[in-house]
Amino acid sequence: MFRDTMFFDQENHYTEDTIMTQINITINLEDLKGKIENSSLESPVKASLSLILNSLMDKERDEYINALPYERTEERKGQRNGFYSRSLITGVGGLELRVPRTRDGEFSTSVFKKYERWEQALILSMMEMVVNGVSTRKVSKIVEEICGKKVSKSFVSELTKGLDPIVNEWRNRPLNAFYYPYIIVDAMYIKVRENDRVVSKGVYLACGINEKGNREIIGLQVNHAESTENWSLFFDYLKSRGLQSPKMVISDAHSGLVKSIKQSFLGTSW
């Protein structure tokens, strides 16, 4: 089953060695690693990481040249010379990144060294975005941690615009392409700071097993404590994306969850 607990400390910091400050939710990466590897959640996390790292390398080259593309200025220090491909192995699988080049061959990105330091916190932040959605505040904090300095609002805004569709496409993707005869559902618990208070919330998860036996995470939603109503809302969200009634739903014996399963999926075994 999925059940785990995620903790948030009183100073609003990660409690592990690789710390990224001011993130509201902390997740134990090792606990989640097995859930996202070879699952659909791996896709938006990898795509988000690729977008951020590629954008940061482009920005570094702009700063090295001291001019934007096609900008004519006396301060220009060189010329762009396309990109080369480089693989990066991460905790969520391999990425193929576009590394910028300059004609003088002197430009060298610092992103890879910085990524090694912040990898775990970055992956956690990508997961949090998939669960909670993208915001300029989250993106700004991520970029500042990698760069070690503040970046322009316009850069953060453009990055946010690029991340938003990646996350939303995954969260709202149709579920009628496959039939899932078996669905495993459960809730992970998180502690979130809201209005200067630490409150507990549940991340509702659904894992579908299709007719070929392949598993994928088909739904993630943050809600309050488990109840029949909240689980029913979660199942309505899955059905609105085309989920058909499964043969069996597998879960623990939480009374609100079991009642909601029987109400939401008539004829489905539990």
DRENDO-1510 file (C-alpha; in Angstrom, 1 decimal, always signed):
<recs>
REC; n; res; u; v; w
REC; 1; MET; +0.0; +0.0; +0.0 .
REC; 2; PHE; +1.0; +3.6; -0.3 .
REC; 3; ARG; +0.6; +4.8; +3.3 .
REC; 4; ASP; +3.5; +6.9; +4.5 .
REC; 5; THR; +3.9; +10.1; +6.5 .
REC; 6; MET; +5.6; +13.3; +5.3 .
REC; 7; PHE; +6.9; +15.8; +7.9 .
REC; 8; PHE; +7.3; +19.6; +7.9 .
REC; 9; ASP; +9.5; +21.2; +10.5 .
REC; 10; GLN; +8.6; +24.3; +12.5 .
REC; 11; GLU; +11.1; +26.6; +10.8 .
REC; 12; ASN; +9.7; +25.9; +7.4 .
REC; 13; HIS; +12.9; +24.1; +6.2 .
REC; 14; TYR; +13.7; +20.6; +5.0 .
REC; 15; THR; +15.1; +18.5; +7.8 .
REC; 16; GLU; +17.6; +16.6; +5.6 .
REC; 17; ASP; +21.1; +17.6; +4.7 .
REC; 18; THR; +20.1; +18.7; +1.2 .
REC; 19; ILE; +17.9; +21.6; +2.3 .
REC; 20; MET; +15.8; +23.9; +0.1 .
REC; 21; THR; +14.2; +26.6; +2.3 .
REC; 22; GLN; +10.6; +27.9; +2.3 .
REC; 23; ILE; +9.0; +24.9; +0.8 .
REC; 24; ASN; +5.7; +24.0; +2.5 .
REC; 25; ILE; +5.7; +20.3; +2.1 .
REC; 26; THR; +8.5; +17.8; +2.7 .
REC; 27; ILE; +8.6; +14.3; +1.3 .
REC; 28; ASN; +10.9; +11.4; +2.1 .
REC; 29; LEU; +12.4; +10.7; -1.3 .
REC; 30; GLU; +13.3; +7.1; -0.6 .
REC; 31; ASP; +9.8; +6.3; +0.5 .
REC; 32; LEU; +8.4; +7.8; -2.8 .
REC; 33; LYS; +11.1; +6.6; -5.1 .
REC; 34; GLY; +9.6; +3.1; -5.5 .
REC; 35; LYS; +6.2; +4.7; -6.3 .
REC; 36; ILE; +7.4; +7.0; -9.1 .
REC; 37; GLU; +10.0; +4.8; -10.8 .
REC; 38; ASN; +8.4; +3.2; -13.9 .
REC; 39; SER; +5.2; +5.0; -13.2 .
REC; 40; SER; +3.4; +7.9; -15.0 .
REC; 41; LEU; +4.5; +10.3; -12.3 .
REC; 42; GLU; +8.1; +9.9; -13.5 .
REC; 43; SER; +7.2; +11.7; -16.7 .
REC; 44; PRO; +6.1; +15.1; -15.5 .
REC; 45; VAL; +8.9; +15.2; -12.9 .
REC; 46; LYS; +11.6; +14.5; -15.5 .
REC; 47; ALA; +10.0; +16.9; -18.0 .
REC; 48; SER; +9.9; +19.7; -15.3 .
REC; 49; LEU; +13.5; +19.1; -14.4 .
REC; 50; SER; +14.6; +19.2; -18.0 .
REC; 51; LEU; +12.8; +22.4; -18.6 .
REC; 52; ILE; +14.3; +24.1; -15.6 .
REC; 53; LEU; +17.9; +22.9; -16.2 .
REC; 54; ASN; +17.8; +23.8; -19.9 .
REC; 55; SER; +16.4; +27.2; -19.2 .
REC; 56; LEU; +19.0; +27.9; -16.5 .
REC; 57; MET; +21.8; +26.9; -18.9 .
REC; 58; ASP; +20.4; +29.2; -21.6 .
REC; 59; LYS; +20.3; +32.0; -19.1 .
REC; 60; GLU; +23.9; +31.4; -18.1 .
REC; 61; ARG; +25.0; +31.6; -21.7 .
REC; 62; ASP; +23.1; +34.9; -22.1 .
REC; 63; GLU; +24.9; +36.3; -19.1 .
REC; 64; TYR; +28.3; +35.1; -20.5 .
REC; 65; ILE; +27.7; +36.7; -23.9 .
REC; 66; ASN; +26.1; +39.7; -22.2 .
REC; 67; ALA; +23.5; +40.0; -24.8 .
REC; 68; LEU; +20.1; +38.3; -25.7 .
REC; 69; PRO; +19.7; +36.4; -29.0 .
REC; 70; TYR; +19.8; +38.8; -32.0 .
REC; 71; GLU; +20.5; +41.7; -29.7 .
REC; 72; ARG; +23.0; +44.2; -31.1 .
REC; 73; THR; +25.1; +45.8; -28.4 .
REC; 74; GLU; +28.6; +47.0; -27.9 .
REC; 75; GLU; +28.8; +45.0; -24.6 .
REC; 76; ARG; +28.4; +41.7; -26.5 .
REC; 77; LYS; +31.3; +39.3; -25.7 .
REC; 78; GLY; +30.7; +36.5; -28.1 .
REC; 79; GLN; +28.3; +34.5; -30.3 .
REC; 80; ARG; +26.1; +31.6; -29.7 .
REC; 81; ASN; +26.9; +28.3; -31.4 .
REC; 82; GLY; +24.0; +26.0; -30.9 .
REC; 83; PHE; +23.8; +23.2; -28.4 .
REC; 84; TYR; +25.1; +19.7; -27.8 .
REC; 85; SER; +23.3; +16.9; -26.1 .
REC; 86; ARG; +24.3; +15.6; -22.7 .
REC; 87; SER; +22.8; +12.8; -20.5 .
REC; 88; LEU; +22.2; +13.4; -16.8 .
REC; 89; ILE; +21.3; +10.5; -14.6 .
REC; 90; THR; +18.9; +11.5; -11.8 .
REC; 91; GLY; +16.9; +9.9; -9.0 .
REC; 92; VAL; +13.9; +9.7; -11.4 .
REC; 93; GLY; +15.8; +8.4; -14.4 .
REC; 94; GLY; +18.0; +9.7; -17.3 .
REC; 95; LEU; +17.5; +13.2; -18.8 .
REC; 96; GLU; +18.7; +14.3; -22.2 .
REC; 97; LEU; +19.7; +18.0; -21.8 .
REC; 98; ARG; +20.6; +20.7; -24.4 .
REC; 99; VAL; +23.9; +22.2; -23.3 .
REC; 100; PRO; +24.6; +25.7; -24.9 .
REC; 101; ARG; +27.8; +26.4; -26.7 .
REC; 102; THR; +29.6; +29.6; -27.8 .
REC; 103; ARG; +31.8; +30.1; -30.8 .
REC; 104; ASP; +34.9; +30.9; -28.7 .
REC; 105; GLY; +34.4; +27.6; -26.9 .
REC; 106; GLU; +35.0; +29.3; -23.5 .
REC; 107; PHE; +31.5; +29.0; -22.0 .
REC; 108; SER; +31.0; +26.3; -19.5 .
REC; 109; THR; +27.8; +25.9; -17.5 .
REC; 110; SER; +27.8; +25.5; -13.8 .
REC; 111; VAL; +24.4; +23.9; -13.7 .
REC; 112; PHE; +25.6; +20.3; -13.5 .
REC; 113; LYS; +27.8; +20.9; -10.5 .
REC; 114; LYS; +25.0; +22.8; -8.7 .
REC; 115; TYR; +22.5; +20.2; -9.6 .
REC; 116; GLU; +24.5; +17.5; -7.8 .
REC; 117; ARG; +24.3; +19.5; -4.6 .
REC; 118; TRP; +20.5; +20.2; -4.9 .
REC; 119; GLU; +19.3; +17.0; -6.7 .
REC; 120; GLN; +17.2; +15.6; -3.9 .
REC; 121; ALA; +15.6; +18.9; -2.9 .
REC; 122; LEU; +14.9; +19.6; -6.6 .
REC; 123; ILE; +13.2; +16.3; -7.2 .
REC; 124; LEU; +11.1; +16.8; -4.1 .
REC; 125; SER; +10.1; +20.2; -5.4 .
REC; 126; MET; +9.1; +18.7; -8.7 .
REC; 127; MET; +7.0; +16.1; -6.9 .
REC; 128; GLU; +5.4; +18.8; -4.8 .
REC; 129; MET; +4.5; +20.8; -8.0 .
REC; 130; VAL; +2.8; +17.7; -9.5 .
REC; 131; VAL; +0.8; +17.2; -6.3 .
REC; 132; ASN; +0.0; +20.9; -5.5 .
REC; 133; GLY; +0.4; +22.7; -8.8 .
REC; 134; VAL; +2.9; +25.3; -10.1 .
REC; 135; SER; +3.3; +28.7; -8.6 .
REC; 136; THR; +5.8; +31.6; -9.3 .
REC; 137; ARG; +6.8; +31.5; -5.6 .
REC; 138; LYS; +7.8; +27.8; -5.8 .
REC; 139; VAL; +9.6; +28.3; -9.2 .
REC; 140; SER; +11.4; +31.4; -7.9 .
REC; 141; LYS; +12.7; +29.5; -4.8 .
REC; 142; ILE; +13.9; +26.6; -6.9 .
REC; 143; VAL; +15.8; +28.8; -9.4 .
REC; 144; GLU; +17.3; +30.9; -6.6 .
REC; 145; GLU; +18.7; +27.8; -4.9 .
REC; 146; ILE; +20.4; +26.6; -8.0 .
REC; 147; CYS; +21.7; +30.0; -9.1 .
REC; 148; GLY; +22.6; +31.2; -5.6 .
REC; 149; LYS; +21.0; +34.6; -6.4 .
REC; 150; LYS; +17.7; +36.3; -7.2 .
REC; 151; VAL; +16.6; +36.1; -10.8 .
REC; 152; SER; +14.3; +38.4; -12.8 .
REC; 153; LYS; +10.5; +38.2; -12.4 .
REC; 154; SER; +10.2; +37.8; -16.2 .
REC; 155; PHE; +12.5; +34.8; -16.2 .
REC; 156; VAL; +10.5; +33.1; -13.4 .
REC; 157; SER; +7.3; +34.0; -15.2 .
REC; 158; GLU; +8.4; +32.4; -18.4 .
REC; 159; LEU; +9.6; +29.3; -16.6 .
REC; 160; THR; +6.3; +29.0; -14.7 .
REC; 161; LYS; +4.4; +29.3; -18.0 .
REC; 162; GLY; +6.4; +26.4; -19.4 .
REC; 163; LEU; +6.0; +24.2; -16.3 .
REC; 164; ASP; +2.3; +24.8; -15.9 .
REC; 165; PRO; +1.2; +22.8; -19.0 .
REC; 166; ILE; +3.6; +20.0; -18.2 .
REC; 167; VAL; +2.0; +19.5; -14.8 .
REC; 168; ASN; -1.6; +20.1; -15.8 .
REC; 169; GLU; -1.3; +17.8; -18.8 .
REC; 170; TRP; -0.3; +15.0; -16.5 .
REC; 171; ARG; -2.9; +15.7; -13.8 .
REC; 172; ASN; -5.7; +16.0; -16.3 .
REC; 173; ARG; -4.7; +13.4; -18.9 .
REC; 174; PRO; -7.6; +11.2; -20.1 .
REC; 175; LEU; -8.0; +7.8; -18.4 .
REC; 176; ASN; -10.1; +6.1; -21.1 .
REC; 177; ALA; -7.1; +5.0; -23.3 .
REC; 178; PHE; -6.8; +1.9; -21.1 .
REC; 179; TYR; -9.1; -0.1; -18.9 .
REC; 180; TYR; -7.9; -0.6; -15.3 .
REC; 181; PRO; -9.5; -3.7; -13.9 .
REC; 182; TYR; -7.7; -3.1; -10.5 .
REC; 183; ILE; -7.2; +0.2; -8.7 .
REC; 184; ILE; -5.2; +0.6; -5.5 .
REC; 185; VAL; -6.1; +3.7; -3.5 .
REC; 186; ASP; -4.7; +5.2; -0.3 .
REC; 187; ALA; -3.7; +8.4; +1.4 .
REC; 188; MET; -0.3; +9.8; +2.3 .
REC; 189; TYR; -0.2; +12.3; +5.1 .
REC; 190; ILE; +1.6; +15.6; +5.0 .
REC; 191; LYS; +2.0; +18.5; +7.4 .
REC; 192; VAL; +1.6; +21.9; +5.8 .
REC; 193; ARG; +2.0; +25.4; +7.2 .
REC; 194; GLU; -1.1; +27.4; +6.7 .
REC; 195; ASN; -1.7; +30.8; +8.3 .
REC; 196; ASP; +1.2; +30.3; +10.8 .
REC; 197; ARG; -0.2; +26.9; +11.8 .
REC; 198; VAL; +1.0; +23.4; +11.0 .
REC; 199; VAL; -2.0; +21.4; +9.8 .
REC; 200; SER; -2.3; +17.8; +8.6 .
REC; 201; LYS; -3.6; +17.0; +5.1 .
REC; 202; GLY; -3.9; +13.9; +3.0 .
REC; 203; VAL; -2.6; +13.3; -0.5 .
REC; 204; TYR; -5.1; +11.0; -2.1 .
REC; 205; LEU; -3.4; +8.6; -4.5 .
REC; 206; ALA; -4.8; +6.1; -7.0 .
REC; 207; CYS; -2.7; +3.5; -8.8 .
REC; 208; GLY; -4.3; +1.8; -11.8 .
REC; 209; ILE; -3.3; -1.7; -13.0 .
REC; 210; ASN; -4.2; -2.1; -16.7 .
REC; 211; GLU; -5.1; -5.4; -18.5 .
REC; 212; LYS; -1.4; -5.9; -19.4 .
REC; 213; GLY; -0.5; -5.8; -15.7 .
REC; 214; ASN; +1.3; -2.4; -15.9 .
REC; 215; ARG; +0.9; +0.0; -13.0 .
REC; 216; GLU; +0.6; +3.7; -13.2 .
REC; 217; ILE; -0.4; +6.5; -10.8 .
REC; 218; ILE; -3.6; +7.8; -12.3 .
REC; 219; GLY; -4.5; +10.4; -9.7 .
REC; 220; LEU; -3.1; +12.6; -7.0 .
REC; 221; GLN; -5.0; +15.2; -5.0 .
REC; 222; VAL; -4.4; +17.1; -1.7 .
REC; 223; ASN; -7.4; +17.3; +0.6 .
REC; 224; HIS; -8.3; +17.4; +4.2 .
REC; 225; ALA; -8.7; +14.3; +6.5 .
REC; 226; GLU; -10.1; +11.2; +5.0 .
REC; 227; SER; -13.9; +11.1; +4.7 .
REC; 228; THR; -16.6; +9.6; +2.5 .
REC; 229; GLU; -17.2; +13.0; +0.9 .
REC; 230; ASN; -13.6; +13.8; +0.2 .
REC; 231; TRP; -12.9; +10.3; -1.3 .
REC; 232; SER; -16.1; +10.6; -3.4 .
REC; 233; LEU; -14.8; +14.0; -4.8 .
REC; 234; PHE; -11.5; +12.3; -5.6 .
REC; 235; PHE; -13.3; +9.4; -7.4 .
REC; 236; ASP; -15.5; +11.9; -9.3 .
REC; 237; TYR; -12.3; +13.6; -10.5 .
REC; 238; LEU; -10.9; +10.3; -11.8 .
REC; 239; LYS; -14.2; +9.5; -13.5 .
REC; 240; SER; -14.4; +12.9; -15.1 .
REC; 241; ARG; -11.2; +12.0; -16.9 .
REC; 242; GLY; -12.7; +8.9; -18.3 .
REC; 243; LEU; -12.0; +6.3; -15.6 .
REC; 244; GLN; -14.3; +3.2; -16.0 .
REC; 245; SER; -15.5; +1.2; -13.1 .
REC; 246; PRO; -12.8; -1.4; -12.2 .
REC; 247; LYS; -13.4; -5.0; -11.3 .
REC; 248; MET; -11.8; -4.4; -7.9 .
REC; 249; VAL; -10.6; -1.5; -5.7 .
REC; 250; ILE; -7.9; -2.4; -3.2 .
REC; 251; SER; -7.6; -0.2; -0.1 .
REC; 252; ASP; -7.4; -0.3; +3.7 .
REC; 253; ALA; -10.6; -0.6; +5.7 .
REC; 254; HIS; -11.1; +3.1; +6.5 .
REC; 255; SER; -14.9; +3.4; +6.8 .
REC; 256; GLY; -15.2; +6.6; +4.8 .
REC; 257; LEU; -13.1; +5.2; +2.0 .
REC; 258; VAL; -14.9; +1.9; +1.8 .
REC; 259; LYS; -18.3; +3.6; +1.8 .
REC; 260; SER; -17.2; +5.9; -1.0 .
REC; 261; ILE; -15.9; +3.0; -3.1 .
REC; 262; LYS; -19.2; +1.3; -2.9 .
REC; 263; GLN; -21.1; +4.5; -3.8 .
REC; 264; SER; -18.8; +5.6; -6.6 .
REC; 265; PHE; -18.2; +2.2; -8.3 .
REC; 266; LEU; -21.4; +0.2; -8.3 .
REC; 267; GLY; -20.8; -3.5; -8.8 .
REC; 268; THR; -17.1; -3.2; -8.1 .
REC; 269; SER; -15.6; -5.6; -5.6 .
REC; 270; TRP; -13.6; -4.4; -2.6 .
</recs>
